[in-house]
Amino acid sequence: MSDHVPPYPGTEGAPALSTSEYHHVYEDQPRPSSLVNLTPHEVVIFLPEYKLIIPPSGKVARVEVKLRRIGAIDGIPTVVGVYGSVTGLPSPEDVCQMCGRVLSVCGCYQPPQKPVNYIVSAMVRAALPTRLDLVSPADFVRDSAGKIVGCKSLEINQVA
């Protein structure tokens, strides 16, 4: 994050921590689950005392979309998206519990010991409404130009 981005209120002077630093600095405080980032970019979560930076895991979950052209507006094609299956979701056994990265990337494998939650796009999470292990960034924080620089919470699926 650049220095010109105002911090989320209440985080002034708070340290920016990566997931490995969080694990090290706060090791005496239990984490209820591991967060694995299945997006192509880091996820920054602004919390009251610090901001948590979760790097990409090396895999990306995506929803397949087939576009069907239905017409044009002023010469610009108009399409309808037909959403298909989700790709790129590893099974929990494929994720390192030490660093949260996909095993083929990390090299420090530890057997799964706690639940894993996957950070995915809202579109991926919405495509799989019964998957309670999927979360997506919510309550976005924007800089003065309106660019999203992080979030304040994670959205989950709810069982109806």
GUMIBA-436091 format. One record per atom (N, C-alpha, C): residue number from 1; atom name; z, x, y. Coordinates in steps of 0.2 Angstrom, whole numbers, plus 5000, padded with zeros to 4 digits. Atoms other than C-alpha are relative to their C-alpha. Layout:
N
[tise NUM, 'CA', [Z, X, Y]]
...
***
This chain:
160
[tise 1, 'N', [5000, 5004, 4994]]
[tise 1, 'CA', [5000, 5000, 5000]]
[tise 1, 'C', [5000, 5004, 5006]]
[tise 2, 'N', [5000, 4996, 4994]]
[tise 2, 'CA', [4996, 5006, 5017]]
[tise 2, 'C', [5006, 4999, 5004]]
[tise 3, 'N', [4994, 5001, 4996]]
[tise 3, 'CA', [5010, 5009, 5030]]
[tise 3, 'C', [5000, 4994, 5005]]
[tise 4, 'N', [5000, 5005, 4995]]
[tise 4, 'CA', [5003, 4996, 5042]]
[tise 4, 'C', [5001, 4993, 4997]]
[tise 5, 'N', [4998, 5006, 5003]]
[tise 5, 'CA', [5007, 4982, 5030]]
[tise 5, 'C', [5007, 4998, 5001]]
[tise 6, 'N', [4993, 5002, 4999]]
[tise 6, 'CA', [5023, 4973, 5035]]
[tise 6, 'C', [5003, 4998, 4993]]
[tise 7, 'N', [4997, 5002, 5007]]
[tise 7, 'CA', [5035, 4972, 5020]]
[tise 7, 'C', [5002, 4993, 5000]]
[tise 8, 'N', [4998, 5006, 5001]]
[tise 8, 'CA', [5040, 4956, 5013]]
[tise 8, 'C', [5007, 4999, 5003]]
[tise 9, 'N', [4994, 5000, 4997]]
[tise 9, 'CA', [5055, 4950, 5023]]
[tise 9, 'C', [5006, 5001, 4995]]
[tise 10, 'N', [4994, 4998, 5004]]
[tise 10, 'CA', [5071, 4958, 5016]]
[tise 10, 'C', [4999, 5006, 4996]]
[tise 11, 'N', [5001, 4995, 5004]]
[tise 11, 'CA', [5062, 4972, 5008]]
[tise 11, 'C', [4999, 5007, 5004]]
[tise 12, 'N', [5001, 4994, 4996]]
[tise 12, 'CA', [5062, 4984, 5023]]
[tise 12, 'C', [5004, 5006, 4997]]
[tise 13, 'N', [4997, 4994, 5003]]
[tise 13, 'CA', [5066, 5001, 5017]]
[tise 13, 'C', [5001, 5000, 4993]]
[tise 14, 'N', [4999, 5000, 5007]]
[tise 14, 'CA', [5066, 4996, 4999]]
[tise 14, 'C', [4995, 5004, 4996]]
[tise 15, 'N', [5004, 4996, 5003]]
[tise 15, 'CA', [5059, 5008, 4987]]
[tise 15, 'C', [4994, 4997, 4996]]
[tise 16, 'N', [5005, 5003, 5005]]
[tise 16, 'CA', [5042, 5005, 4978]]
[tise 16, 'C', [5001, 5003, 4994]]
[tise 17, 'N', [4998, 4997, 5006]]
[tise 17, 'CA', [5045, 5007, 4960]]
[tise 17, 'C', [4994, 4998, 4995]]
[tise 18, 'N', [5005, 5001, 5005]]
[tise 18, 'CA', [5032, 5008, 4946]]
[tise 18, 'C', [5004, 4997, 4994]]
[tise 19, 'N', [4996, 5002, 5006]]
[tise 19, 'CA', [5037, 5000, 4929]]
[tise 19, 'C', [5004, 5005, 4997]]
[tise 20, 'N', [4996, 4995, 5003]]
[tise 20, 'CA', [5042, 5016, 4922]]
[tise 20, 'C', [5006, 5002, 5004]]
[tise 21, 'N', [4994, 4999, 4996]]
[tise 21, 'CA', [5053, 5020, 4937]]
[tise 21, 'C', [5005, 4995, 5000]]
[tise 22, 'N', [4996, 5005, 5001]]
[tise 22, 'CA', [5060, 5003, 4936]]
[tise 22, 'C', [5004, 5000, 4994]]
[tise 23, 'N', [4997, 4999, 5006]]
[tise 23, 'CA', [5064, 5006, 4918]]
[tise 23, 'C', [5006, 5005, 5000]]
[tise 24, 'N', [4996, 4995, 5000]]
[tise 24, 'CA', [5072, 5022, 4922]]
[tise 24, 'C', [5006, 4999, 5005]]
[tise 25, 'N', [4995, 5001, 4995]]
[tise 25, 'CA', [5082, 5018, 4938]]
[tise 25, 'C', [5005, 4994, 4998]]
[tise 26, 'N', [4996, 5006, 5001]]
[tise 26, 'CA', [5088, 5001, 4932]]
[tise 26, 'C', [5001, 4999, 4992]]
[tise 27, 'N', [5000, 5001, 5008]]
[tise 27, 'CA', [5090, 5005, 4913]]
[tise 27, 'C', [5007, 4997, 4998]]
[tise 28, 'N', [4994, 5003, 5002]]
[tise 28, 'CA', [5108, 4999, 4913]]
[tise 28, 'C', [5000, 4992, 5001]]
[tise 29, 'N', [5001, 5007, 4999]]
[tise 29, 'CA', [5101, 4981, 4918]]
[tise 29, 'C', [4995, 4998, 4995]]
[tise 30, 'N', [5005, 5002, 5005]]
[tise 30, 'CA', [5093, 4972, 4904]]
[tise 30, 'C', [4994, 4997, 5003]]
[tise 31, 'N', [5006, 5004, 4998]]
[tise 31, 'CA', [5075, 4966, 4906]]
[tise 31, 'C', [4999, 4995, 4995]]
[tise 32, 'N', [5001, 5005, 5005]]
[tise 32, 'CA', [5072, 4950, 4898]]
[tise 32, 'C', [4993, 5000, 4996]]
[tise 33, 'N', [5006, 5000, 5004]]
[tise 33, 'CA', [5054, 4954, 4893]]
[tise 33, 'C', [4996, 5006, 5003]]
[tise 34, 'N', [5005, 4995, 4998]]
[tise 34, 'CA', [5040, 4967, 4895]]
[tise 34, 'C', [4995, 4997, 5003]]
[tise 35, 'N', [5006, 5002, 4997]]
[tise 35, 'CA', [5026, 4964, 4907]]
[tise 35, 'C', [4995, 5004, 4999]]
[tise 36, 'N', [5006, 4996, 5001]]
[tise 36, 'CA', [5009, 4970, 4902]]
[tise 36, 'C', [4995, 4997, 5005]]
[tise 37, 'N', [5005, 5002, 4995]]
[tise 37, 'CA', [4996, 4969, 4916]]
[tise 37, 'C', [4993, 5001, 4997]]
[tise 38, 'N', [5007, 5001, 5002]]
[tise 38, 'CA', [4979, 4963, 4909]]
[tise 38, 'C', [4995, 4998, 5005]]
[tise 39, 'N', [5005, 5001, 4994]]
[tise 39, 'CA', [4970, 4963, 4926]]
[tise 39, 'C', [4998, 5007, 5001]]
[tise 40, 'N', [5003, 4993, 4998]]
[tise 40, 'CA', [4959, 4977, 4932]]
[tise 40, 'C', [5003, 5004, 5005]]
[tise 41, 'N', [4996, 4996, 4995]]
[tise 41, 'CA', [4971, 4982, 4946]]
[tise 41, 'C', [5007, 4999, 5000]]
[tise 42, 'N', [4993, 5000, 5001]]
[tise 42, 'CA', [4989, 4985, 4949]]
[tise 42, 'C', [5002, 4993, 5003]]
[tise 43, 'N', [4997, 5006, 4998]]
[tise 43, 'CA', [5000, 4970, 4952]]
[tise 43, 'C', [5007, 5002, 5004]]
[tise 44, 'N', [4994, 4998, 4996]]
[tise 44, 'CA', [5013, 4972, 4966]]
[tise 44, 'C', [5004, 4994, 5001]]
[tise 45, 'N', [4995, 5006, 4999]]
[tise 45, 'CA', [5028, 4960, 4966]]
[tise 45, 'C', [5005, 5002, 5005]]
[tise 46, 'N', [4995, 4998, 4995]]
[tise 46, 'CA', [5039, 4960, 4981]]
[tise 46, 'C', [5006, 4996, 4998]]
[tise 47, 'N', [4993, 5003, 5002]]
[tise 47, 'CA', [5057, 4956, 4976]]
[tise 47, 'C', [5005, 5002, 5006]]
[tise 48, 'N', [4995, 4999, 4994]]
[tise 48, 'CA', [5072, 4955, 4988]]
[tise 48, 'C', [5002, 5007, 5001]]
[tise 49, 'N', [4997, 4993, 4999]]
[tise 49, 'CA', [5078, 4973, 4985]]
[tise 49, 'C', [4995, 5006, 4999]]
[tise 50, 'N', [5005, 4995, 5001]]
[tise 50, 'CA', [5062, 4982, 4980]]
[tise 50, 'C', [4993, 4997, 4999]]
[tise 51, 'N', [5006, 5003, 5002]]
[tise 51, 'CA', [5044, 4980, 4976]]
[tise 51, 'C', [4998, 5004, 4993]]
[tise 52, 'N', [5002, 4998, 5007]]
[tise 52, 'CA', [5038, 4982, 4958]]
[tise 52, 'C', [4993, 5001, 4999]]
[tise 53, 'N', [5007, 4999, 5001]]
[tise 53, 'CA', [5021, 4990, 4955]]
[tise 53, 'C', [4999, 5001, 4992]]
[tise 54, 'N', [5001, 5000, 5007]]
[tise 54, 'CA', [5014, 4986, 4938]]
[tise 54, 'C', [4993, 5002, 4999]]
[tise 55, 'N', [5006, 4997, 5000]]
[tise 55, 'CA', [4999, 4997, 4934]]
[tise 55, 'C', [4996, 4996, 4994]]
[tise 56, 'N', [5004, 5003, 5006]]
[tise 56, 'CA', [4984, 4990, 4923]]
[tise 56, 'C', [5001, 5003, 4994]]
[tise 57, 'N', [4999, 4998, 5006]]
[tise 57, 'CA', [4986, 4992, 4905]]
[tise 57, 'C', [4994, 5004, 4996]]
[tise 58, 'N', [5005, 4997, 5003]]
[tise 58, 'CA', [4969, 4998, 4901]]
[tise 58, 'C', [4995, 4994, 4997]]
[tise 59, 'N', [5004, 5005, 5003]]
[tise 59, 'CA', [4963, 4981, 4894]]
[tise 59, 'C', [5000, 4994, 5005]]
[tise 60, 'N', [5001, 5005, 4995]]
[tise 60, 'CA', [4957, 4966, 4904]]
[tise 60, 'C', [4999, 4993, 4996]]
[tise 61, 'N', [5002, 5006, 5003]]
[tise 61, 'CA', [4958, 4948, 4899]]
[tise 61, 'C', [4996, 4996, 5004]]
[tise 62, 'N', [5005, 5004, 4996]]
[tise 62, 'CA', [4944, 4937, 4904]]
[tise 62, 'C', [4998, 4993, 4997]]
[tise 63, 'N', [5003, 5007, 5003]]
[tise 63, 'CA', [4937, 4919, 4902]]
[tise 63, 'C', [4992, 5001, 5001]]
[tise 64, 'N', [5007, 5000, 5000]]
[tise 64, 'CA', [4919, 4919, 4897]]
[tise 64, 'C', [4997, 4994, 5004]]
[tise 65, 'N', [5003, 5006, 4996]]
[tise 65, 'CA', [4908, 4908, 4909]]
[tise 65, 'C', [4993, 5001, 4999]]
[tise 66, 'N', [5007, 5001, 5000]]
[tise 66, 'CA', [4891, 4902, 4906]]
[tise 66, 'C', [4998, 4996, 5006]]
[tise 67, 'N', [5002, 5004, 4994]]
[tise 67, 'CA', [4882, 4896, 4921]]
[tise 67, 'C', [4993, 4997, 4999]]
[tise 68, 'N', [5006, 5004, 5001]]
[tise 68, 'CA', [4869, 4882, 4921]]
[tise 68, 'C', [4998, 4998, 5006]]
[tise 69, 'N', [5002, 5002, 4994]]
[tise 69, 'CA', [4858, 4880, 4935]]
[tise 69, 'C', [4998, 4993, 5001]]
[tise 70, 'N', [5001, 5007, 4999]]
[tise 70, 'CA', [4857, 4863, 4942]]
[tise 70, 'C', [4996, 4998, 5006]]
[tise 71, 'N', [5004, 5002, 4994]]
[tise 71, 'CA', [4847, 4864, 4958]]
[tise 71, 'C', [5001, 5006, 5005]]
[tise 72, 'N', [5000, 4995, 4994]]
[tise 72, 'CA', [4847, 4873, 4975]]
[tise 72, 'C', [5002, 4996, 5006]]
[tise 73, 'N', [4999, 5002, 4994]]
[tise 73, 'CA', [4853, 4871, 4992]]
[tise 73, 'C', [4997, 5005, 5005]]
[tise 74, 'N', [5003, 4996, 4995]]
[tise 74, 'CA', [4842, 4878, 5006]]
[tise 74, 'C', [4997, 5007, 4996]]
[tise 75, 'N', [5003, 4995, 5004]]
[tise 75, 'CA', [4834, 4889, 4992]]
[tise 75, 'C', [5005, 5005, 4997]]
[tise 76, 'N', [4995, 4997, 5003]]
[tise 76, 'CA', [4851, 4895, 4986]]
[tise 76, 'C', [5002, 4996, 4993]]
[tise 77, 'N', [4998, 5004, 5007]]
[tise 77, 'CA', [4854, 4891, 4967]]
[tise 77, 'C', [5007, 4997, 5000]]
[tise 78, 'N', [4993, 5003, 5001]]
[tise 78, 'CA', [4868, 4879, 4963]]
[tise 78, 'C', [5000, 5000, 4992]]
[tise 79, 'N', [4998, 5000, 5007]]
[tise 79, 'CA', [4876, 4881, 4946]]
[tise 79, 'C', [5006, 4996, 4998]]
[tise 80, 'N', [4994, 5003, 5003]]
[tise 80, 'CA', [4889, 4873, 4935]]
[tise 80, 'C', [5002, 5005, 4995]]
[tise 81, 'N', [4997, 4996, 5004]]
[tise 81, 'CA', [4901, 4884, 4926]]
[tise 81, 'C', [5003, 4997, 4994]]
[tise 82, 'N', [4997, 5003, 5006]]
[tise 82, 'CA', [4905, 4880, 4908]]
[tise 82, 'C', [5004, 5006, 4997]]
[tise 83, 'N', [4995, 4995, 5002]]
[tise 83, 'CA', [4921, 4890, 4903]]
[tise 83, 'C', [5000, 5000, 4992]]
[tise 84, 'N', [5000, 4999, 5008]]
[tise 84, 'CA', [4922, 4897, 4885]]
[tise 84, 'C', [5007, 5003, 4998]]
[tise 85, 'N', [4994, 4996, 5003]]
[tise 85, 'CA', [4934, 4908, 4876]]
[tise 85, 'C', [5003, 5005, 5004]]
[tise 86, 'N', [4997, 4995, 4997]]
[tise 86, 'CA', [4946, 4920, 4882]]
[tise 86, 'C', [5000, 5007, 4996]]
[tise 87, 'N', [5001, 4993, 5003]]
[tise 87, 'CA', [4943, 4939, 4878]]
[tise 87, 'C', [5005, 5004, 5003]]
[tise 88, 'N', [4996, 4994, 4998]]
[tise 88, 'CA', [4954, 4954, 4879]]
[tise 88, 'C', [5008, 4999, 5000]]
[tise 89, 'N', [4993, 5001, 5001]]
[tise 89, 'CA', [4971, 4947, 4875]]
[tise 89, 'C', [5002, 5003, 4993]]
[tise 90, 'N', [4998, 4997, 5006]]
[tise 90, 'CA', [4979, 4959, 4863]]
[tise 90, 'C', [5006, 4997, 4997]]
[tise 91, 'N', [4994, 5003, 5003]]
[tise 91, 'CA', [4992, 4954, 4850]]
[tise 91, 'C', [5006, 5004, 5002]]
[tise 92, 'N', [4994, 4996, 4998]]
[tise 92, 'CA', [5010, 4959, 4854]]
[tise 92, 'C', [5001, 5007, 4996]]
[tise 93, 'N', [4999, 4993, 5003]]
[tise 93, 'CA', [5009, 4973, 4841]]
[tise 93, 'C', [4996, 5005, 5003]]
[tise 94, 'N', [5004, 4995, 4997]]
[tise 94, 'CA', [4996, 4982, 4851]]
[tise 94, 'C', [5002, 5003, 5007]]
[tise 95, 'N', [4998, 4998, 4994]]
[tise 95, 'CA', [5007, 4985, 4866]]
[tise 95, 'C', [5006, 5004, 4999]]
[tise 96, 'N', [4994, 4995, 5001]]
[tise 96, 'CA', [5019, 5000, 4868]]
[tise 96, 'C', [5006, 4997, 5004]]
[tise 97, 'N', [4994, 5003, 4997]]
[tise 97, 'CA', [5037, 4994, 4872]]
[tise 97, 'C', [5003, 5005, 5004]]
[tise 98, 'N', [4997, 4995, 4995]]
[tise 98, 'CA', [5041, 5010, 4881]]
[tise 98, 'C', [4997, 5000, 5007]]
[tise 99, 'N', [5003, 5000, 4993]]
[tise 99, 'CA', [5028, 5010, 4895]]
[tise 99, 'C', [4996, 4993, 5001]]
[tise 100, 'N', [5003, 5007, 4998]]
[tise 100, 'CA', [5020, 4992, 4893]]
[tise 100, 'C', [4992, 5001, 5000]]
[tise 101, 'N', [5008, 4999, 5000]]
[tise 101, 'CA', [5002, 5000, 4891]]
[tise 101, 'C', [4998, 4998, 4993]]
[tise 102, 'N', [5003, 5001, 5006]]
[tise 102, 'CA', [4990, 4996, 4877]]
[tise 102, 'C', [5001, 5006, 4996]]
[tise 103, 'N', [4998, 4994, 5004]]
[tise 103, 'CA', [4994, 5008, 4862]]
[tise 103, 'C', [4994, 5005, 5000]]
[tise 104, 'N', [5006, 4995, 5000]]
[tise 104, 'CA', [4976, 5015, 4863]]
[tise 104, 'C', [5000, 5004, 5006]]
[tise 105, 'N', [5000, 4997, 4994]]
[tise 105, 'CA', [4980, 5021, 4880]]
[tise 105, 'C', [5006, 5005, 5001]]
[tise 106, 'N', [4994, 4997, 4999]]
[tise 106, 'CA', [4998, 5026, 4880]]
[tise 106, 'C', [5002, 5006, 4996]]
[tise 107, 'N', [4998, 4995, 5005]]
[tise 107, 'CA', [5002, 5037, 4865]]
[tise 107, 'C', [5008, 5001, 4999]]
[tise 108, 'N', [4993, 4999, 5001]]
[tise 108, 'CA', [5021, 5034, 4865]]
[tise 108, 'C', [5003, 4994, 4997]]
[tise 109, 'N', [4998, 5006, 5003]]
[tise 109, 'CA', [5022, 5020, 4853]]
[tise 109, 'C', [5007, 4999, 4998]]
[tise 110, 'N', [4994, 5002, 5003]]
[tise 110, 'CA', [5038, 5011, 4849]]
[tise 110, 'C', [4999, 4993, 4997]]
[tise 111, 'N', [5000, 5007, 5003]]
[tise 111, 'CA', [5040, 4996, 4838]]
[tise 111, 'C', [5002, 4994, 5004]]
[tise 112, 'N', [4998, 5006, 4995]]
[tise 112, 'CA', [5040, 4979, 4847]]
[tise 112, 'C', [5007, 4998, 4999]]
[tise 113, 'N', [4993, 5002, 5000]]
[tise 113, 'CA', [5058, 4975, 4851]]
[tise 113, 'C', [5002, 4994, 5004]]
[tise 114, 'N', [4999, 5005, 4996]]
[tise 114, 'CA', [5057, 4962, 4864]]
[tise 114, 'C', [4994, 4996, 5002]]
[tise 115, 'N', [5006, 5004, 4998]]
[tise 115, 'CA', [5046, 4948, 4870]]
[tise 115, 'C', [4995, 5003, 5005]]
[tise 116, 'N', [5005, 4997, 4995]]
[tise 116, 'CA', [5030, 4953, 4879]]
[tise 116, 'C', [4997, 4994, 5004]]
[tise 117, 'N', [5003, 5005, 4996]]
[tise 117, 'CA', [5023, 4943, 4894]]
[tise 117, 'C', [4994, 5003, 5003]]
[tise 118, 'N', [5006, 4997, 4997]]
[tise 118, 'CA', [5005, 4946, 4899]]
[tise 118, 'C', [4998, 4998, 5007]]
[tise 119, 'N', [5002, 5002, 4994]]
[tise 119, 'CA', [5000, 4946, 4917]]
[tise 119, 'C', [4992, 5000, 5000]]
[tise 120, 'N', [5007, 5002, 5000]]
[tise 120, 'CA', [4983, 4938, 4918]]
[tise 120, 'C', [4998, 4997, 5006]]
[tise 121, 'N', [5002, 5005, 4994]]
[tise 121, 'CA', [4972, 4929, 4931]]
[tise 121, 'C', [5002, 4993, 4999]]
[tise 122, 'N', [4999, 5008, 5000]]
[tise 122, 'CA', [4976, 4911, 4935]]
[tise 122, 'C', [4995, 4997, 4996]]
[tise 123, 'N', [5005, 5004, 5004]]
[tise 123, 'CA', [4960, 4906, 4927]]
[tise 123, 'C', [5001, 5001, 4992]]
[tise 124, 'N', [4999, 4999, 5007]]
[tise 124, 'CA', [4964, 4915, 4910]]
[tise 124, 'C', [5006, 4996, 4998]]
[tise 125, 'N', [4994, 5004, 5002]]
[tise 125, 'CA', [4982, 4907, 4910]]
[tise 125, 'C', [4998, 4993, 5000]]
[tise 126, 'N', [5001, 5007, 5001]]
[tise 126, 'CA', [4975, 4890, 4914]]
[tise 126, 'C', [4995, 4998, 4994]]
[tise 127, 'N', [5004, 5002, 5006]]
[tise 127, 'CA', [4962, 4891, 4900]]
[tise 127, 'C', [5004, 5000, 4994]]
[tise 128, 'N', [4996, 5000, 5006]]
[tise 128, 'CA', [4976, 4893, 4888]]
[tise 128, 'C', [5007, 4997, 5002]]
[tise 129, 'N', [4994, 5004, 4998]]
[tise 129, 'CA', [4989, 4880, 4893]]
[tise 129, 'C', [5006, 5000, 4996]]
[tise 130, 'N', [4995, 5000, 5005]]
[tise 130, 'CA', [4999, 4881, 4877]]
[tise 130, 'C', [5003, 5007, 4999]]
[tise 131, 'N', [4997, 4993, 5001]]
[tise 131, 'CA', [5002, 4900, 4878]]
[tise 131, 'C', [5005, 5001, 5006]]
[tise 132, 'N', [4994, 5000, 4995]]
[tise 132, 'CA', [5019, 4902, 4886]]
[tise 132, 'C', [5002, 5008, 5001]]
[tise 133, 'N', [4999, 4993, 4998]]
[tise 133, 'CA', [5018, 4921, 4886]]
[tise 133, 'C', [4995, 5003, 5005]]
[tise 134, 'N', [5004, 4998, 4994]]
[tise 134, 'CA', [5005, 4922, 4900]]
[tise 134, 'C', [5003, 4998, 5007]]
[tise 135, 'N', [4998, 5001, 4993]]
[tise 135, 'CA', [5009, 4924, 4918]]
[tise 135, 'C', [4995, 5002, 5005]]
[tise 136, 'N', [5005, 4998, 4995]]
[tise 136, 'CA', [4999, 4925, 4934]]
[tise 136, 'C', [5003, 5001, 5007]]
[tise 137, 'N', [4997, 4999, 4994]]
[tise 137, 'CA', [5003, 4931, 4951]]
[tise 137, 'C', [5000, 4994, 5004]]
[tise 138, 'N', [4999, 5006, 4996]]
[tise 138, 'CA', [5009, 4917, 4963]]
[tise 138, 'C', [5004, 5002, 5007]]
[tise 139, 'N', [4996, 4999, 4993]]
[tise 139, 'CA', [5016, 4915, 4981]]
[tise 139, 'C', [4998, 5007, 5003]]
[tise 140, 'N', [5003, 4994, 4998]]
[tise 140, 'CA', [5004, 4928, 4988]]
[tise 140, 'C', [5003, 5003, 5007]]
[tise 141, 'N', [4998, 4997, 4993]]
[tise 141, 'CA', [5009, 4941, 5002]]
[tise 141, 'C', [4994, 5003, 5002]]
[tise 142, 'N', [5006, 4998, 4997]]
[tise 142, 'CA', [4995, 4945, 5014]]
[tise 142, 'C', [5001, 5005, 5006]]
[tise 143, 'N', [4999, 4996, 4994]]
[tise 143, 'CA', [4993, 4958, 5027]]
[tise 143, 'C', [4997, 4997, 5006]]
[tise 144, 'N', [5002, 5003, 4994]]
[tise 144, 'CA', [4988, 4955, 5045]]
[tise 144, 'C', [4993, 4998, 5000]]
[tise 145, 'N', [5007, 5002, 5001]]
[tise 145, 'CA', [4969, 4954, 5040]]
[tise 145, 'C', [4999, 4994, 4995]]
[tise 146, 'N', [5001, 5005, 5005]]
[tise 146, 'CA', [4973, 4941, 5027]]
[tise 146, 'C', [4999, 5002, 4993]]
[tise 147, 'N', [5001, 4998, 5007]]
[tise 147, 'CA', [4970, 4952, 5012]]
[tise 147, 'C', [5007, 5000, 4996]]
[tise 148, 'N', [4994, 5001, 5005]]
[tise 148, 'CA', [4982, 4949, 4997]]
[tise 148, 'C', [5002, 5007, 4998]]
[tise 149, 'N', [4997, 4994, 5001]]
[tise 149, 'CA', [4993, 4964, 4995]]
[tise 149, 'C', [5005, 5000, 4994]]
[tise 150, 'N', [4995, 5001, 5005]]
[tise 150, 'CA', [5005, 4957, 4982]]
[tise 150, 'C', [5002, 4993, 4999]]
[tise 151, 'N', [4997, 5007, 5001]]
[tise 151, 'CA', [5015, 4942, 4977]]
[tise 151, 'C', [5008, 5000, 4999]]
[tise 152, 'N', [4993, 5000, 5000]]
[tise 152, 'CA', [5033, 4936, 4977]]
[tise 152, 'C', [5002, 4997, 4993]]
[tise 153, 'N', [4998, 5003, 5006]]
[tise 153, 'CA', [5033, 4927, 4960]]
[tise 153, 'C', [4994, 5000, 4995]]
[tise 154, 'N', [5005, 5001, 5006]]
[tise 154, 'CA', [5024, 4924, 4943]]
[tise 154, 'C', [5000, 4993, 4998]]
[tise 155, 'N', [5001, 5007, 5002]]
[tise 155, 'CA', [5017, 4907, 4938]]
[tise 155, 'C', [4999, 5000, 4992]]
[tise 156, 'N', [5001, 5000, 5007]]
[tise 156, 'CA', [5019, 4902, 4920]]
[tise 156, 'C', [4997, 4993, 4998]]
[tise 157, 'N', [5003, 5007, 5003]]
[tise 157, 'CA', [5012, 4888, 4909]]
[tise 157, 'C', [5007, 4996, 4998]]
[tise 158, 'N', [4995, 5004, 5002]]
[tise 158, 'CA', [5024, 4874, 4905]]
[tise 158, 'C', [4998, 4995, 4995]]
[tise 159, 'N', [5001, 5004, 5006]]
[tise 159, 'CA', [5025, 4864, 4889]]
[tise 159, 'C', [5001, 4993, 5003]]
[tise 160, 'N', [5000, 5007, 4998]]
[tise 160, 'CA', [5021, 4845, 4893]]
[tise 160, 'C', [5005, 4996, 4997]]
***
